[in-house]
Amino acid sequence: MVRFIEENITKMLETKVISNSEVLYVGRDDGDTSPTTKVLHDFQINGGGGGLIRSWVDSMRACSPTRPKSFNSQSCWIKEHPSALNMFEEILNKSEGKQIVMFLDYDGTLSPIVDDPDRAFMSKKMRNTVRKLAKCFPTAIVSGRCREKVSSFVKLTELYYAGSHGMDIKGPEQGPKYKKENQSLLCQPATEFLPVINEVYKKLLEKIKSIPGAKVENNKFCASVHFRCVEENKWSDLAHQVRSILKNYPKLMLTQGRKVLEIRPIIKWDKGKALEFLLESLGYNNCTDVFPIYIGDDRTDEDAFKILRDKKQGLGILVSKYAKETNASYSLQEPDEVMDFLERLVDWKQLRCGA
């Protein structure tokens, strides 16, 4: 919880949502100091929450932009994060002589963002593209959804699946390209939290039903509260309801995505850790001849983008029509552009192999 607020306070300082005068440096038990607002201090010591809720709502808006920034800002952002389609040859040059490994988010990347998360279906054309991609490169789906649900959407058994933001990883069920041992691969670092996540999910169902348009989803190792269909003037009420439950669970934290609040265990595991685990499972740990490409649209994908940028290995591609702070190197605007990019990768690989 505190980590989530601290991350957002930094962002709000940068975007002038709050000022430096509102920041209080509170020492922790380990002697560390970190920026928190006065209201967060009040929340921790006295149980206050009004300002904290405002911080949540401001962050909800920041994570879910609905309109582009000014032309100049958008233009500068595009220069820093150019289209992966326009820079396709540059990307191929960077990958020369290396094994490409593909990592793909699902919602907003392979499927369009829709009002009902249970109807976020990918097109047959996209499925066929991903099927061809997996024949050319090791391919993993890394999603906030529970693994079983995203697998039922994609319907391809030759892929690696990492659900619950990477906390539930399983190897392919079939496919000649993969080692037999990876077909039984299973990694679930947050198993001990299953009972508490189920408990919180049931409480959220009861609480959130008073907010029109809100939807709660059990993603096994995390619980998701979707607010895409909630009127913005009700976001504060929604945040209050979520906080009223979450304050009683100190081992859980809140993160955010595109019109979704995620309640997750506080463990050192995220999509970036999942990426590292999968690379190691594929035999590419500490290899210099591997080139991971991670494509995603969500804030939670930033953990994977950051890993790649820090290691100077492979690259991240953000899917967004709007300028966002990101660790990705390139951008694509929507799932249709993602499909075009993947098709070009397949064509390039097949041409090189003489297929």
C-alpha positions in Angstrom: 0.0 0.0 0.0 2.6 2.5 1.1 4.8 1.6 -1.9 1.9 2.2 -4.3 1.2 5.6 -2.8 4.9 6.6 -2.8 5.2 5.7 -6.5 2.2 7.8 -7.3 3.3 10.7 -5.2 6.5 10.9 -7.2 4.4 10.9 -10.4 2.1 13.5 -9.0 5.0 15.7 -8.0 6.3 15.5 -11.5 2.9 16.3 -13.0 2.2 19.0 -10.4 -0.9 17.3 -9.0 0.7 18.0 -5.6 3.5 20.4 -4.6 6.7 19.8 -2.6 5.1 21.7 0.3 2.6 18.9 0.7 5.3 16.2 1.0 6.3 14.9 4.4 9.4 12.7 4.8 8.5 10.0 7.3 11.2 7.7 8.8 10.4 4.0 8.7 11.4 1.4 11.2 14.5 0.5 9.2 15.8 4.1 9.3 14.9 4.8 5.6 13.0 7.9 4.6 10.6 8.1 1.7 8.3 10.8 0.4 4.7 10.5 1.5 2.0 13.2 1.8 0.9 14.6 5.1 -2.4 12.9 4.5 -0.7 9.5 4.1 1.1 10.1 7.5 -2.3 10.9 9.0 -3.7 7.7 7.4 -0.9 5.6 8.9 -0.9 7.2 12.4 -4.5 8.3 12.9 -6.5 6.4 10.3 -7.4 9.4 8.2 -8.2 8.7 4.6 -9.8 11.6 2.8 -6.6 12.9 1.2 -5.5 9.4 0.5 -8.7 8.8 -1.5 -8.0 12.0 -3.5 -4.6 10.7 -4.3 -6.0 7.4 -5.5 -8.6 9.2 -7.7 -5.9 11.5 -9.1 -3.8 8.4 -9.9 -6.8 6.6 -11.4 -7.1 9.5 -13.8 -3.4 9.5 -14.6 -3.4 5.8 -15.3 -6.4 6.0 -17.6 -5.9 9.0 -20.0 -8.9 9.6 -22.3 -7.5 12.3 -24.4 -4.1 13.1 -26.0 -1.8 15.8 -24.6 -1.0 18.9 -26.6 0.4 18.4 -30.1 3.9 19.5 -29.0 3.9 17.1 -26.1 2.6 14.3 -28.2 5.1 15.0 -31.0 8.0 15.0 -28.5 6.9 11.8 -27.0 6.7 10.1 -30.4 10.3 11.2 -31.1 11.4 9.5 -27.9 9.2 6.4 -28.5 8.8 6.0 -32.3 6.5 3.6 -34.0 7.8 0.1 -34.0 6.4 -0.3 -37.5 8.2 2.7 -38.8 11.4 1.6 -37.1 11.1 -2.1 -38.0 14.4 -2.3 -39.8 16.2 -0.7 -36.9 14.7 -3.3 -34.5 15.8 -6.1 -36.8 19.3 -4.7 -36.9 19.4 -4.6 -33.1 18.3 -8.3 -33.0 20.9 -9.5 -35.6 22.5 -12.7 -34.6 20.3 -13.1 -31.5 17.4 -15.4 -30.6 14.2 -13.3 -30.4 11.8 -14.3 -27.6 8.3 -12.7 -27.6 6.4 -11.6 -24.5 2.9 -10.3 -25.1 0.3 -8.7 -22.8 -3.3 -9.6 -23.6 -5.9 -6.9 -22.9 -5.3 -3.8 -25.0 -2.4 -5.6 -26.8 -3.8 -8.7 -28.5 -7.5 -7.8 -27.8 -9.2 -4.4 -27.8 -10.1 -2.9 -24.4 -13.9 -3.5 -23.9 -16.4 -2.4 -21.3 -17.0 -6.0 -20.2 -13.7 -7.8 -19.3 -15.4 -11.2 -19.8 -15.9 -10.3 -23.5 -12.3 -9.2 -24.3 -12.0 -11.7 -27.2 -9.1 -11.7 -29.6 -9.9 -11.9 -33.3 -9.4 -15.1 -35.3 -6.9 -13.2 -37.4 -4.9 -12.2 -34.3 -5.0 -15.7 -33.0 -3.7 -17.0 -36.3 -0.9 -14.4 -36.2 0.2 -15.4 -32.7 0.0 -19.1 -33.7 2.5 -18.4 -36.6 4.6 -16.2 -34.3 5.0 -19.1 -31.9 6.3 -21.3 -34.7 9.0 -18.8 -35.3 9.9 -17.7 -31.8 9.4 -18.8 -28.2 6.3 -16.9 -27.2 4.7 -16.1 -23.8 1.5 -14.3 -22.8 2.0 -12.2 -19.7 -1.3 -10.9 -18.3 -3.0 -9.6 -15.2 -5.8 -12.1 -15.8 -5.8 -15.4 -14.2 -3.9 -17.9 -16.3 -6.8 -20.2 -17.0 -9.0 -17.3 -18.2 -6.4 -15.7 -20.6 -5.5 -19.2 -21.9 -9.2 -19.7 -22.7 -9.2 -16.4 -24.6 -6.1 -17.2 -26.6 -6.8 -20.9 -27.2 -3.2 -21.8 -28.2 -1.6 -24.6 -26.2 1.9 -24.1 -27.7 2.5 -20.9 -25.7 3.9 -20.1 -22.3 1.3 -18.4 -20.1 2.0 -16.1 -17.1 -1.2 -15.0 -15.4 -2.0 -12.9 -12.3 0.8 -10.4 -13.3 3.3 -13.2 -13.6 2.4 -14.9 -10.3 1.1 -18.0 -12.1 3.3 -19.4 -14.9 2.9 -22.6 -16.9 4.8 -23.9 -19.9 3.3 -25.0 -23.2 1.2 -28.2 -23.4 2.5 -29.1 -26.8 4.8 -28.0 -29.5 8.0 -29.5 -31.0 10.0 -26.3 -30.5 10.0 -26.6 -26.7 11.9 -28.8 -24.3 9.9 -31.6 -22.7 10.6 -30.3 -19.2 9.2 -26.9 -20.1 5.8 -28.5 -21.0 5.4 -29.3 -17.2 6.8 -25.9 -16.1 4.8 -24.4 -13.3 5.7 -21.4 -11.1 3.4 -20.0 -8.4 5.3 -17.8 -6.0 2.2 -16.4 -4.2 0.4 -19.7 -3.4 0.2 -18.9 0.3 -1.9 -15.8 -0.5 -4.7 -17.7 -2.3 -7.0 -17.9 0.8 -6.7 -14.2 1.6 -7.2 -13.2 -2.1 -10.4 -15.3 -2.2 -11.6 -13.7 1.1 -10.9 -10.1 -0.2 -12.6 -11.0 -3.5 -15.8 -12.0 -1.7 -15.8 -8.8 0.4 -15.2 -6.7 -2.7 -18.2 -8.3 -4.4 -20.4 -7.3 -1.6 -19.0 -3.8 -1.2 -18.7 -2.8 -4.9 -22.3 -3.9 -5.8 -23.4 -0.4 -4.6 -21.3 1.3 -7.3 -23.1 1.2 -10.7 -20.9 -0.1 -13.5 -18.1 -1.5 -11.2 -17.1 -5.1 -11.7 -14.9 -7.4 -9.5 -12.8 -10.2 -11.1 -11.1 -13.0 -9.3 -7.7 -13.4 -11.0 -6.5 -16.2 -8.7 -3.5 -14.5 -7.2 -5.0 -11.0 -7.4 -8.4 -9.4 -7.3 -9.3 -6.8 -9.9 -11.9 -4.0 -9.6 -12.8 -2.7 -13.1 -14.2 0.9 -13.2 -14.4 1.5 -17.0 -18.2 1.7 -16.8 -18.2 3.7 -13.6 -19.1 7.4 -13.8 -16.0 9.5 -12.9 -17.9 11.3 -10.2 -18.3 7.9 -8.5 -14.6 7.0 -8.5 -14.1 8.5 -5.1 -16.9 6.3 -3.7 -15.3 3.3 -5.3 -11.9 4.2 -3.8 -13.5 4.5 -0.4 -15.0 1.1 -0.6 -11.8 -0.5 -1.8 -9.8 1.2 1.0 -12.3 0.1 3.7 -11.4 -3.5 2.9 -7.8 -3.2 2.0 -6.8 -1.4 5.2 -7.4 -4.6 7.1 -4.9 -6.6 5.0 -1.4 -5.3 5.5 0.1 -8.0 3.3 -1.8 -6.8 0.3 -1.1 -3.8 -1.9 -3.0 -1.8 -4.5 -1.7 -1.2 -8.0 -3.5 0.3 -11.0 -3.9 -0.3 -14.7 -6.2 1.0 -17.4 -9.5 1.6 -15.6 -8.8 -1.2 -13.1 -7.6 -1.4 -9.5 -5.6 -4.5 -8.6 -5.3 -5.9 -5.1 -2.1 -8.0 -5.0 0.2 -9.7 -2.5 3.2 -7.7 -1.3 5.9 -10.0 -2.7 8.9 -9.2 -4.8 7.3 -10.6 -8.0 5.8 -8.8 -11.0 5.8 -9.0 -14.8 9.5 -8.2 -14.9 10.3 -11.1 -12.6 8.1 -13.3 -14.7 10.1 -12.3 -17.8 13.4 -13.1 -16.1 12.0 -16.5 -14.9 10.8 -17.5 -18.4 14.1 -16.5 -20.0 15.9 -18.6 -17.4 13.5 -21.5 -18.0 14.2 -21.3 -21.8 17.9 -21.5 -21.1 18.7 -17.9 -21.8 19.7 -16.7 -18.3 22.6 -14.3 -18.6 22.9 -14.9 -22.3 24.1 -12.2 -24.6 22.7 -13.8 -27.7 19.0 -13.5 -26.7 16.7 -10.6 -27.8 13.4 -10.4 -25.7 10.7 -8.2 -27.2 7.9 -7.3 -24.7 4.7 -5.7 -26.0 2.2 -4.3 -23.5 -0.2 -1.4 -22.9 -0.5 -1.3 -19.1 1.2 0.3 -16.2 2.1 -3.2 -14.9 4.0 -3.9 -18.1 6.5 -1.2 -17.0 8.2 -3.6 -14.7 9.2 -5.7 -17.7 10.1 -2.7 -19.8 12.4 -1.5 -17.0 14.1 -4.9 -16.7 14.9 -4.8 -20.4 16.1 -1.2 -20.4 18.3 -1.7 -17.3 19.9 -4.8 -18.7 20.2 -3.2 -22.2 18.8 -6.4 -23.5 16.0 -6.6 -26.1 13.3 -3.8 -26.0 9.9 -2.9 -24.9 7.0 -1.6 -27.0 4.2 0.3 -25.4 0.7 0.1 -27.0 -0.9 3.5 -26.5 -2.5 6.3 -28.5 -1.5 8.8 -25.8 1.8 10.0 -24.5 2.6 8.2 -21.2 5.7 8.0 -19.0 7.3 4.7 -20.0 10.4 2.6 -20.0 9.5 1.2 -23.4 11.7 2.1 -26.4 9.1 2.1 -29.1 5.3 2.4 -29.4 2.3 1.1 -31.3 -1.1 2.7 -31.2 -3.5 -0.2 -31.0 -3.9 -4.0 -31.3 -4.2 -3.8 -35.1 -0.8 -2.2 -35.2 0.5 -5.0 -32.9 -0.8 -7.6 -35.3 0.9 -5.8 -38.2 4.2 -5.8 -36.3 3.9 -9.5 -35.5 3.0 -10.3 -39.1 6.1 -8.5 -40.3 8.3 -10.4 -37.8 6.8 -13.7 -39.0 7.3 -12.8 -42.7 10.9 -11.8 -41.9 11.7 -15.0 -40.1 10.1 -17.2 -42.8 12.0 -15.4 -45.5 15.2 -16.0 -43.6 14.4 -19.6 -43.2 13.3 -20.0 -46.8 9.8 -21.0 -45.8 
